Amino acid sequence: MHAFSLEENGEFELAEARARAALAVSPMDARAHHVMAHVFEATDRGAAGVAWMNEHASAWQPDTVVATHGWWHVALFHLSLHDTDRALALYDTQVRRAPSVDISDLIDATSLLWRVRLQGGDAGARWSELARAWDAHVDHAFCSFTDIHAMLAFVGARDGVRARRLELALAHGQSKPTRHGETTRRLGLPACRALMAYGRGDTALAITLLASLPTLAHRLGGSHAQRDVLHLTLLHAIERMRRPRRGSRAASTPSLEMKS
């Protein structure tokens, strides 16, 4: 846990040293291997991350609290190496091997597919399955980090009905005197509206909304690696604005409004 805290505070070399020290005491410590995955991700060492996680899979993969999440990290390493096919294969065989309704599993699956999309990959019908799985969580009013991933799934599936339903729930909930009300008002709702704008091709609005989030984004919860999905979307939106594809906007960007 100390190593993970160090990694999240940017002390990557010390975090790695502490994780290795933990593993010297207990080589099967799944959480220490998880820290190593975060260190490899934060220091842009994708190939080393794949090698480490595969070499030590017997420690973190079988029936541990980071089993699915560990494969999410492996898939991200492959994406960092521009191998979207391998990332999707891991999605099918590991990350989404079973139709889990566990929130953490849904978050991992959704953020992985979104990253595949940003790299130009096609997740196909996988999005529709995720959107259906997220449907039961639209009205939870509990965690903005969860809300954002639900919206990612709805936008990815081009499911305008569910996206608007979530937007309305958040618009109503932002006035409540709760922690979720505050995070919804300051982060969750603008982030979800940014993703909706991105999905319907309103790049300028997506950039405006996403650019207002970074200084507060840590309050969403999750790790830097997980929250990075918003930053990656912002960078992709900026690139889309700078170098638009030829043809119409509708042709280059599947619209959120196409499916109701």
TORZA-716509 format. One record per residue: residue number from 0; x, y, z of N, C-alpha, C in turn. Coordinates in steps of 0.2 Angstrom, whole numbers. Example, Ala and Ser with C-alpha at 12.3 -4.5 7.8 and 13.67 -1.06 7.14 Angstrom:
<rs>
0 66 -28 39 62 -22 39 66 -16 39
1 64 -11 35 68 -5 36 64 0 39
</rs>
This chain:
<rs>
0 4 -6 0 0 0 0 4 6 0
1 10 6 4 15 12 3 17 13 -4
2 19 7 -7 22 8 -14 17 11 -18
3 10 9 -18 5 12 -22 4 19 -21
4 4 21 -15 4 28 -13 10 32 -16
5 16 29 -16 21 33 -19 20 33 -26
6 18 28 -29 17 28 -37 12 34 -39
7 6 34 -35 1 39 -36 4 46 -35
8 9 47 -31 12 54 -30 18 55 -34
9 19 51 -39 24 52 -44 31 50 -42
10 32 46 -36 38 44 -34 39 37 -37
11 40 37 -44 40 30 -47 46 26 -45
12 52 28 -45 58 24 -43 57 21 -36
13 55 26 -31 54 23 -24 48 18 -24
14 43 20 -28 37 15 -28 40 8 -30
15 43 8 -35 46 2 -38 50 -2 -33
16 55 2 -30 59 -1 -25 55 -4 -19
17 50 -1 -17 46 -3 -11 42 -9 -13
18 39 -9 -19 35 -15 -22 40 -21 -22
19 46 -20 -25 51 -26 -25 53 -28 -18
20 53 -23 -14 55 -26 -7 49 -30 -4
21 43 -28 -5 37 -32 -3 37 -39 -6
22 39 -39 -13 39 -45 -16 45 -50 -14
23 50 -47 -11 56 -51 -9 53 -54 -2
24 49 -51 1 46 -54 7 40 -59 6
25 36 -57 1 30 -61 -1 30 -61 -9
26 33 -66 -12 33 -66 -19 26 -67 -23
27 21 -69 -19 14 -70 -21 9 -64 -19
28 12 -59 -17 8 -53 -15 5 -50 -22
29 -1 -51 -23 -4 -49 -29 -5 -41 -30
30 -6 -38 -24 -6 -30 -24 1 -27 -26
31 6 -31 -24 13 -28 -25 14 -29 -33
32 12 -34 -36 12 -35 -43 8 -29 -47
33 2 -28 -43 -2 -22 -46 2 -16 -46
34 5 -14 -41 9 -8 -40 15 -8 -46
35 18 -14 -47 23 -14 -53 19 -13 -59
36 13 -15 -60 10 -13 -67 9 -6 -67
37 7 -3 -62 6 5 -62 12 8 -63
38 18 6 -60 24 9 -62 26 9 -69
39 25 3 -72 27 2 -79 23 6 -83
40 16 7 -82 12 11 -85 14 18 -85
41 15 21 -79 17 28 -78 24 30 -81
42 28 25 -82 35 26 -84 35 24 -92
43 30 23 -95 29 21 -102 34 15 -104
44 33 10 -100 37 4 -102 33 -2 -103
45 29 -1 -109 24 -6 -110 27 -13 -111
46 32 -14 -115 35 -21 -116 37 -24 -110
47 40 -20 -105 42 -22 -99 36 -24 -95
48 31 -20 -95 25 -22 -91 22 -28 -93
49 21 -30 -100 19 -36 -103 23 -42 -100
50 29 -41 -100 34 -46 -98 33 -48 -91
51 33 -43 -87 32 -44 -80 26 -47 -78
52 20 -44 -80 14 -47 -79 13 -54 -81
53 15 -56 -87 15 -63 -89 19 -67 -85
54 25 -65 -83 30 -69 -80 27 -71 -73
55 23 -66 -70 21 -67 -63 14 -68 -63
56 11 -70 -68 3 -71 -68 1 -76 -63
57 5 -81 -61 3 -86 -56 2 -83 -49
58 5 -77 -48 4 -73 -42 -2 -69 -41
59 -4 -66 -47 -10 -61 -47 -16 -63 -50
60 -15 -68 -55 -21 -70 -59 -26 -74 -56
61 -24 -80 -53 -29 -84 -50 -33 -82 -44
62 -39 -80 -45 -43 -79 -39 -40 -74 -34
63 -38 -68 -37 -36 -63 -32 -40 -56 -34
64 -40 -51 -29 -44 -45 -30 -42 -41 -36
65 -36 -43 -39 -34 -39 -45 -33 -43 -51
66 -37 -49 -51 -36 -53 -57 -38 -50 -63
67 -45 -48 -63 -47 -45 -69 -43 -38 -71
68 -42 -34 -66 -39 -28 -66 -32 -29 -69
69 -29 -34 -67 -22 -36 -69 -22 -37 -77
70 -27 -40 -79 -27 -41 -87 -29 -35 -90
71 -33 -30 -87 -34 -24 -90 -27 -20 -91
72 -23 -20 -86 -16 -17 -86 -12 -20 -92
73 -12 -27 -93 -9 -30 -98 -12 -28 -105
74 -18 -27 -106 -21 -25 -112 -19 -18 -113
75 -19 -13 -108 -16 -7 -109 -9 -6 -111
76 -5 -11 -109 2 -11 -111 2 -13 -119
77 -2 -17 -121 -2 -19 -128 -5 -13 -132
78 -10 -9 -129 -12 -3 -133 -6 2 -133
79 -2 3 -128 4 7 -128 9 5 -134
80 8 -1 -135 13 -4 -141 9 -4 -147
81 3 -1 -148 -1 0 -153 -4 -7 -156
82 -5 -11 -152 -8 -18 -154 -15 -19 -151
83 -20 -15 -155 -27 -16 -153 -30 -23 -154
84 -27 -27 -158 -30 -33 -159 -29 -37 -153
85 -23 -37 -150 -21 -41 -144 -25 -38 -138
86 -26 -32 -138 -30 -29 -132 -37 -31 -133
87 -40 -32 -139 -47 -34 -139 -47 -42 -138
88 -42 -45 -139 -42 -52 -138 -42 -53 -130
89 -38 -49 -127 -38 -50 -119 -44 -48 -116
90 -48 -43 -120 -54 -41 -117 -59 -47 -118
91 -59 -51 -123 -63 -56 -124 -62 -62 -120
92 -55 -64 -119 -53 -70 -115 -52 -69 -108
93 -51 -62 -106 -49 -61 -99 -54 -56 -95
94 -53 -50 -98 -57 -44 -95 -64 -45 -95
95 -67 -47 -100 -74 -48 -101 -76 -55 -102
96 -72 -60 -100 -73 -67 -101 -80 -69 -99
97 -83 -67 -93 -89 -68 -91 -93 -61 -90
98 -100 -61 -91 -104 -55 -91 -105 -53 -84
99 -99 -51 -81 -99 -49 -74 -103 -42 -73
100 -107 -41 -68 -110 -35 -66 -107 -31 -60
101 -101 -34 -58 -97 -30 -53 -95 -24 -56
102 -95 -18 -52 -94 -12 -54 -87 -11 -57
103 -82 -14 -53 -75 -13 -55 -73 -17 -61
104 -77 -22 -63 -76 -26 -69 -79 -22 -75
105 -85 -19 -74 -88 -15 -79 -83 -9 -80
106 -80 -6 -75 -76 0 -76 -70 -2 -81
107 -67 -8 -79 -61 -10 -83 -63 -11 -90
108 -68 -15 -91 -70 -17 -98 -72 -10 -102
109 -75 -6 -99 -77 0 -103 -71 5 -104
110 -67 6 -100 -61 10 -101 -57 7 -106
111 -56 0 -106 -52 -3 -111 -55 -2 -118
112 -61 -3 -119 -65 -2 -125 -64 5 -128
113 -65 10 -123 -64 17 -125 -57 18 -128
114 -52 16 -124 -45 17 -127 -44 14 -134
115 -47 8 -135 -47 4 -141 -50 9 -146
116 -55 12 -145 -59 16 -149 -54 22 -151
117 -51 25 -146 -47 31 -147 -41 29 -152
118 -39 23 -152 -34 21 -156 -36 19 -163
119 -43 19 -164 -45 18 -171 -48 11 -171
120 -48 7 -166 -50 0 -166 -58 0 -166
121 -60 -6 -168 -68 -7 -168 -70 -12 -164
122 -73 -10 -158 -76 -15 -153 -82 -19 -155
123 -86 -16 -160 -92 -19 -163 -97 -20 -157
124 -100 -26 -157 -106 -27 -153 -104 -28 -145
125 -98 -28 -144 -95 -28 -137 -98 -22 -133
126 -99 -16 -137 -102 -10 -133 -109 -11 -131
127 -113 -14 -135 -120 -15 -134 -121 -19 -127
128 -117 -24 -127 -117 -29 -121 -115 -25 -114
129 -110 -20 -115 -108 -16 -109 -114 -11 -107
130 -117 -8 -112 -122 -3 -111 -128 -6 -107
131 -130 -12 -109 -135 -16 -106 -133 -17 -99
132 -127 -19 -98 -124 -21 -91 -124 -15 -86
133 -123 -9 -89 -123 -3 -85 -130 0 -84
134 -135 -2 -87 -141 1 -87 -144 1 -80
135 -143 -4 -76 -145 -5 -69 -142 0 -64
136 -136 3 -66 -133 8 -62 -134 15 -63
137 -138 17 -68 -139 24 -70 -142 28 -64
138 -146 25 -60 -149 29 -55 -146 28 -48
139 -140 26 -48 -137 24 -41 -135 30 -37
140 -133 36 -41 -132 42 -37 -127 41 -31
141 -121 38 -33 -116 36 -28 -109 38 -29
142 -107 37 -36 -100 39 -37 -99 42 -44
143 -96 48 -45 -95 51 -51 -91 47 -56
144 -86 44 -53 -81 40 -57 -85 34 -60
145 -90 31 -57 -94 26 -60 -98 29 -65
146 -101 35 -64 -106 38 -69 -102 39 -75
147 -96 42 -75 -92 43 -81 -91 37 -85
148 -90 31 -82 -88 25 -86 -95 23 -89
149 -100 23 -85 -107 22 -88 -108 26 -94
150 -107 32 -94 -108 36 -100 -103 34 -106
151 -97 32 -104 -92 30 -109 -95 24 -113
152 -98 20 -109 -102 14 -112 -107 16 -117
153 -112 20 -114 -117 22 -118 -115 26 -124
154 -110 30 -124 -108 34 -130 -104 29 -135
155 -101 24 -132 -97 19 -136 -102 15 -140
156 -108 14 -137 -113 10 -140 -118 14 -144
157 -117 20 -144 -121 25 -148 -128 24 -145
158 -129 24 -139 -135 23 -136 -138 29 -133
159 -141 33 -137 -143 40 -135 -148 40 -129
160 -153 35 -129 -158 34 -124 -155 34 -117
161 -150 29 -116 -147 28 -110 -143 34 -108
162 -139 37 -113 -135 42 -112 -139 48 -109
163 -145 50 -112 -149 55 -110 -152 54 -103
164 -154 48 -102 -157 46 -96 -152 47 -90
165 -145 45 -91 -140 46 -86 -139 54 -85
166 -139 58 -91 -138 65 -90 -143 68 -86
167 -150 66 -87 -155 69 -83 -155 67 -76
168 -153 61 -74 -152 59 -68 -147 63 -64
169 -141 64 -68 -136 68 -65 -138 76 -64
170 -141 78 -69 -144 85 -69 -148 86 -63
171 -152 81 -61 -157 82 -55 -153 81 -49
172 -148 76 -49 -144 75 -43 -139 80 -41
173 -137 84 -45 -131 89 -44 -133 94 -38
174 -139 95 -37 -141 100 -32 -142 97 -25
175 -141 90 -24 -142 87 -18 -136 89 -13
176 -137 89 -7 -132 91 -2 -128 85 0
177 -125 81 -5 -122 75 -3 -115 76 -7
178 -110 71 -5 -104 71 -9 -105 70 -16
179 -109 65 -18 -111 64 -25 -114 70 -28
180 -118 74 -25 -121 80 -28 -115 85 -29
181 -110 85 -25 -105 90 -26 -101 88 -32
182 -99 81 -32 -94 79 -37 -98 79 -44
183 -104 78 -44 -108 78 -50 -108 85 -53
184 -109 90 -48 -110 97 -51 -103 99 -53
185 -98 97 -50 -91 100 -52 -87 96 -57
186 -89 89 -57 -85 85 -62 -89 80 -66
187 -94 76 -62 -97 71 -66 -101 73 -72
188 -106 78 -70 -110 81 -76 -106 84 -81
189 -102 89 -80 -98 91 -86 -94 86 -90
190 -91 81 -86 -87 76 -89 -92 72 -94
191 -98 70 -91 -103 66 -95 -105 70 -101
192 -106 76 -100 -109 80 -106 -103 81 -111
193 -97 81 -109 -91 82 -113 -91 75 -118
194 -92 70 -114 -92 63 -118 -98 63 -123
195 -104 65 -121 -109 65 -126 -108 70 -132
196 -105 75 -130 -103 80 -136 -98 77 -140
197 -93 73 -137 -88 70 -141 -91 64 -146
198 -96 61 -143 -99 56 -147 -103 58 -152
199 -106 64 -152 -110 66 -157 -106 71 -162
200 -100 71 -161 -95 75 -165 -95 82 -164
201 -97 85 -158 -97 92 -156 -90 93 -153
202 -85 93 -157 -78 92 -154 -76 99 -150
203 -79 104 -152 -77 111 -149 -80 111 -142
204 -86 108 -141 -89 108 -134 -86 103 -130
205 -84 97 -133 -80 92 -129 -74 94 -126
206 -70 98 -130 -64 101 -128 -65 106 -123
207 -70 110 -123 -71 115 -118 -72 112 -112
208 -77 107 -112 -79 104 -105 -73 100 -102
209 -70 96 -106 -64 92 -104 -59 96 -101
210 -57 102 -105 -51 106 -102 -53 109 -96
211 -59 109 -93 -60 112 -87 -59 107 -81
212 -58 101 -83 -58 96 -77 -51 94 -74
213 -46 95 -78 -40 92 -75 -38 94 -68
214 -39 100 -66 -36 102 -59 -40 99 -54
215 -46 96 -55 -51 94 -50 -52 86 -51
216 -49 83 -56 -51 76 -58 -49 71 -53
217 -44 73 -49 -42 68 -44 -47 67 -39
218 -52 71 -38 -58 70 -34 -63 65 -36
219 -62 63 -42 -67 58 -44 -65 51 -41
220 -59 50 -39 -58 43 -36 -54 39 -42
221 -52 33 -40 -48 29 -45 -41 31 -45
222 -37 28 -50 -30 30 -50 -29 34 -56
223 -22 37 -56 -20 41 -62 -21 37 -68
224 -20 31 -68 -20 27 -75 -28 26 -77
225 -32 26 -72 -39 25 -74 -42 32 -76
226 -40 37 -72 -43 44 -74 -40 47 -80
227 -35 44 -83 -31 46 -89 -36 45 -95
228 -41 42 -94 -46 41 -100 -49 48 -102
229 -50 52 -97 -52 59 -99 -47 63 -102
230 -41 63 -100 -36 66 -103 -34 64 -110
231 -34 57 -111 -33 54 -118 -39 56 -123
232 -45 57 -120 -51 59 -124 -50 66 -126
233 -48 70 -122 -46 77 -123 -41 78 -129
234 -35 74 -128 -30 75 -133 -33 72 -140
235 -37 67 -140 -40 65 -146 -44 70 -149
236 -48 73 -145 -53 78 -147 -49 84 -150
237 -43 86 -147 -39 91 -150 -36 89 -156
238 -34 83 -157 -31 81 -163 -37 81 -169
239 -43 79 -167 -48 79 -172 -49 86 -174
240 -49 91 -170 -50 98 -172 -45 100 -176
241 -38 98 -175 -33 101 -178 -32 97 -185
242 -34 91 -185 -33 87 -192 -40 83 -193
243 -45 87 -195 -51 83 -196 -51 79 -202
244 -54 73 -202 -54 68 -207 -58 71 -213
245 -56 69 -219 -60 71 -225 -67 69 -225
246 -71 73 -228 -78 71 -228 -82 74 -223
247 -88 73 -222 -92 76 -217 -91 74 -210
248 -93 78 -206 -92 76 -199 -96 70 -197
249 -102 69 -200 -106 63 -198 -102 57 -201
250 -99 58 -207 -95 52 -209 -89 50 -205
251 -86 55 -202 -80 53 -199 -81 51 -192
252 -87 53 -189 -88 52 -182 -95 49 -181
253 -95 43 -179 -102 40 -178 -106 44 -173
254 -112 46 -174 -116 50 -170 -119 47 -164
255 -119 50 -159 -123 47 -153 -130 47 -154
256 -132 51 -159 -140 51 -160 -142 46 -165
257 -137 42 -168 -139 38 -173 -144 32 -170
258 -143 30 -164 -146 25 -161 -151 27 -155
259 -157 25 -155 -161 27 -150 -165 21 -147
</rs>
